[in-house]
């Protein structure tokens, strides 16, 4: 039996871009779709929050000479494009009914995000791809991924990262002796100013005691292995006075 009955998975836009770093790589898209289907076929209700950084990021606004709010709106449109492509890849692999729900009203291509409707889709066994962040600028998709996981009462949020396999005590790219934590509390992650996600996302997850797994998107089968009970990457949970964070040598 899987350890979770409902999860939300956070995919960055870069995960869809592959080695190119921008745009969408068909092979990466197909691989991610297959990984998501492997999770759903465990009988797990599956929501997916997708980013748009492979097209545009709000912090690029200065270089383009446009305002941050406008840049974030462009990035949110990128998340919708990624969601539609992911739906196409999933249905092409036999996923059946996949729903794209957007925080930005786009009636001709996506349903509006309505919590109870999304919950009903998940209960019926549909994969729900969540786009548009929360529909407001000045927020990356880290925070909306935590918010959606909480709104949908997911058992855990799985955060797929590109280029790192968890949370380290130091930057492993700069210090080869850096140690990866197998588990942390939210409070410890906030206190250490962990850069793997926005601090606001950690604070919200901590307040609501949301369980999170940080893992490498390139690791084959990582999503499925986590859902089957294996602690891949770094597990972040609420504070447990009887448990101590464990770091291991890489």
Secondary structure by P-SEA (a helix, b strand, c coil): ccccccbbbbbccccccccccccccaaaaaaaaaaaaaaaaaccbbbbbbbccccccccccccccccaaaaaaaaaaaaaaaaaaaaaaaaaacccbbbbbbccccccccccccaaaaaaaaaabbbbbbccccccccccaaaaaaaaaaaacccbbbbbbccccccccccccccccbbbbccccaaaaaaaccccccaaaaaaaaaabbbbbbbbccccaaaaaaaacccccbbbbcccccbbbbbbcc
